[in-house]
Amino acid sequence: MEYNRNFLVAIVLSLLVITGWQFFFVSPKKTENHKTTEVTGIVESKEIHQTGVPREKYTTEIGRPIISAQGGTGTPVEMTARKRMAVIRKTDRIAIETPHLKGSISLVGARIDDLLLKNYHMTVKKTSPNIALLNPMVFKQGYFAEFGFSSDTLKTAIPRNETRWKITGKNQCLTPESPVQLVFDNGNGLIFLRKISVDDQYMFTFEDSVKNLTKGDISLASYGRISRVSPPDTASGTYLLHEGLIGIIGNDGLKTKTYDDLSEAKGADRTVSFNQATGGWIGITDKYWAVALIPSQTIPFEAHFSFDDVGGTDYQSSYLGKAFSVASGATKTIVNHVFAGAKQVDVIDNYEKKIGIKQFELLIDWGWLNFITKPMFVLIDWLYQLVGNFGFAILLVTVILKIVLFPLANKSYKSMARMKNVQPAMMEIREKYAEDKIRQQQAIVELYRREKINPLAGCWPLIIQFPIFFALYKVLYITIEMRHAPFFGWIQDLAAPDPTSFFNCFGLLPYNVPHFLMIGFWPIVMGITMFLQMRMNPTPHDPTQAMLFNWMPIIFTWMLAGFPAGLVIYWAWNNTLSIIQQAIIMKRQGSKIELLGKLRRFSSGILKLMRKNNFDKN
């Protein structure tokens, strides 16, 4: 039947799209494992030395990093809490304490290389360790941000990566209420004052004042850099979102490079330099966290992405501002910012507006469906504020989408009902013109026209659902708000797959199940609702189509078992609403609902079997 053929075509296309998405966009890319060896003595060193490119001059020479940031004299070691604390204690520091952050700033270089996210943990358990975002460079997890100055003309010392700043005043702890003041006097007539402040979220402000007490004018340029030893162990390695180096470079817009892009490049291609631009930011982003430098949005800057593997690995996002002059006896002030924290949507958007950061919202990778993805998140988040649970918010979003799409679905289901009603007439046409396929097709088209039937109408609900499906998948996958967001019961993370499995009775049997057999409760519910929805329509007479018709729910159940639980719950709830909606519309059109008849026959068969068993026992 034509209706069944169209319905099955839609289902097959759906399967192909999901399969392609899973294997080409979600499955991890094969990435090279970075081998690390334990180097003894690094954590006992009294000073974190710098190796690599000479520091006498700030260079942007192609093929070389701006400044070598690799800590230690050998390969970085694996970080432990004890080793991390030992290294941090070797340098004088300013403590950081905010509602969201805890850590310290080294007075050597005024470098932020110790930062913990107080409200985020490694696992769902609140007792698990906090996320360590920034760490000293002697470790494989080394990661820091800093600002400094460069000059092509000055021969005297200026603040760089090894500059030892001094605290002025009594405050030695950086909080939202109390900034810290630093000073560096180069002894040759230049005094650098640095005021570091932090808000109650994730934004640091570096206000640098240069006081020129020499007899002549001087020329300086401000620079900033973010350096990282290696990609995070938690890197997804998928094409679903970008992880790596990122920035907005003036009117040139978004620029990105993955870790592999740079590490697999050769020679000069390991450094990517961009034309001087005004406005934007540059940094390194992970799935849920990011560190970004925000130079003055009115001063032109040159941006660079680079990778160096001399004396260890080193990924860098950096910029060099346009040189400015300071007259003799004058003071010049320049303000830069650094964001270091969780990529919360409202926080990122607020910074873009409050500080005037150009396209800062793109720090979150909304994807090419951003016109659907971000509005969907905004709606889910708004509903979450009302109901207090992201799972219930997703259920409510599904209802809202059903209401919005009701006119199209109503028209589609009406057309499907009419098509079922004309099946006897279609069978007559096929028998009458069995030997003349052209005349048969013409008669069927005329029948469709007369009965106002669109043979493709049954495909539209599925076709429209897929952009929504992918947008929700993206929201669950990239937004930190969904990370570790519970539903109820055993679903404690909507962004992770259902942790139960049918093959150990959902945890009742004491053995672990192989990953490919992790088919949880919610995927099974989704499969059942899909099975029932497909049974709303007649089973195809063609054996191949009938087999596909029967196996499709099972295949989808197995495939979606590895998808985020929130997405599977959405699909199951959407199927349930579709069944109810289709049943009401088809009944009003006078069309027979196949599912009800099949359920009646199934229940009657069960009752007969039970009666027979009771009769045999008696």
Phi, psi and omega in degrees: 000145184298320181298312181297323179298315179295320180296317180291324176301316179297318180295316180297316177300321178298316179299317180296319180296313181296317180298313179300317180297317183295317187272331184260341182243329186259323182298136183298140173288154175282118180241149181288134177280130178274114181280133178234145178239145180290127178248117183283151174092348183291315183287343178272352181298140181282347183213139177274104185279160176249140178231167173107232187295135177306146186260359185297335183220135176287120186238144173241028181300134182299137178093356179231145176292160182298309174216134178296131183246000185295126178272152178084172182252010179211197181293135180300149181262162175291136185274137168235164181299320182291314180295321180300313180295323180298318180291316182300324182287350182281347182236151175291139189218162172252124180288147175242129179214110178225174177300336184244343187233151173213135180168214181198162176244126178288136176287348172276104182084358186049047187266131173273102181226022178212100184213121176250142176267108189294332187260007181231135184241165182294325180231182179296330181292130181291345179273354179287161184299151174290156175293123175266099185284311182244140185214156178302152188282359176285350183255158174301330179271014181303139189191124181208169175225143179203162175236154178200191181233154178225152176205135176272353186244327183286138177257353181268167183292139174225159184302123180223199184288341180252004181297135179259105179279157176240144178279133173253137184092176184271341185285121179238016178228122181275119176227169177300334181268342186224100174289167177244150181245130177239158178217144172224118178253116184280000177076004181232031174095004178243125178241126181249121177252131181233124175251120180250127177229162180218145177270191183272009176244254187225017185252124174259144176241126177250110179254107183256128175243130180250118179256118183262107178256010178278177182272356181227169177287152177235158178237128181225160172225140178270139176229160174218151178209148172241127184234142182219137182289314185206161177299154180292150178297335183270007181303132185286330181063032181247166175272003183287332177208162180269132171232127182144215183274140188207153176186160170252118185250087177052224181284350177286346174077209188288132176230136181219152171214133175279167177300319180293325179306317184275316184291333180270352178284165181239144172056232185296337182288352178281352173238128178246118181249145182244154180297153178301135184216166177238129180090133178135198183197169181208143183187200177228132184238142169251186181299313185246343186236162178202156171231125185222137175266134179239098177288172175306132184280003179244353181253127178299149179215156173254133183248152182216141165248138181209162176219137179223137178237026175272118182071026183121169181269152184202109174262134182225136164249127185211164175215155176232116182286164177294139182298145176229157182251150176234116182291156178302129180084358183258169176232135180240134181242137177225140185241128175232160179232156171223128175263131178215105181169202182279143182274064176286133188299311182294326179293314180298313180297323180294320178296321179301319182280315186292314183266343181079039181276124185294120175051041180293338180299338181284359171297335173262125185276092180281347176082180184286348174261031185299334179291345174253318188297308184292316175302324178295317178298316181301318179294315179298317181294322178297317178293326177299320178298334180275317187257343176077014180211124182293329178297312178293328176297320178296320178297319179292322177299321179299318178297316180298317179296322177297321179292316181296320183269006184302316181304317180290317179295321179299314179296321181294311182293327175297316180296322178295320179296317178298322180295322177293324182292334182263010180302319177301317179297322179295321178296322177297317179298316181296321179288322183293320182245042182298331182264353183235090184295324180295313179295324178299315181294321179297319180293322179293319178297319178295322177297316178300317183293319182291323182267003179057055182248134172256109185296341179265003185299327181294341181277336188299317179303320179289318181298318180288330183291330186292317174301324178293318179301312181292324178296317178294320177302315180297317179300314180294328187279322190255335187277131182291338177299331180273345180294126179060025177277121184277159171253274170200164179062232185279348179275094181256359179210103181293340181274357180247158179296158174304122186281357181269171178212138177298331189279357167232031180055043176057041175095356181286330178268137189277060173209152180278149183253138176305151186304319184289350177254011178281080179248100189278184183298312184292321173300325179292319176301317178300316179298320179295315180296325177293318178300315181293321180296319179292332179281359172292347186237158181297145175289135181298148177282332179292128184300320181294315178296321180296320179296316178298319179302319184281325185275342186302313179299324180293317180297315180295323178299314180294318182293313185283353179298332180268001180274162178306141182301324180300324180288320180293320177297318177301313184296317180296317180292321178296318177299318181298314178295323180294321179298313180297314182297314181294321181296317181295313183294316182293325178294320179294333179274001179077018181268143179288132179267107185300323185300316183297318179295319179293321178294321178296316180295322180294315180293323178296319178297320179295317180296318179298320180294320179294319179295320180296318179296319178295321179295317180296323180292323180285000000 
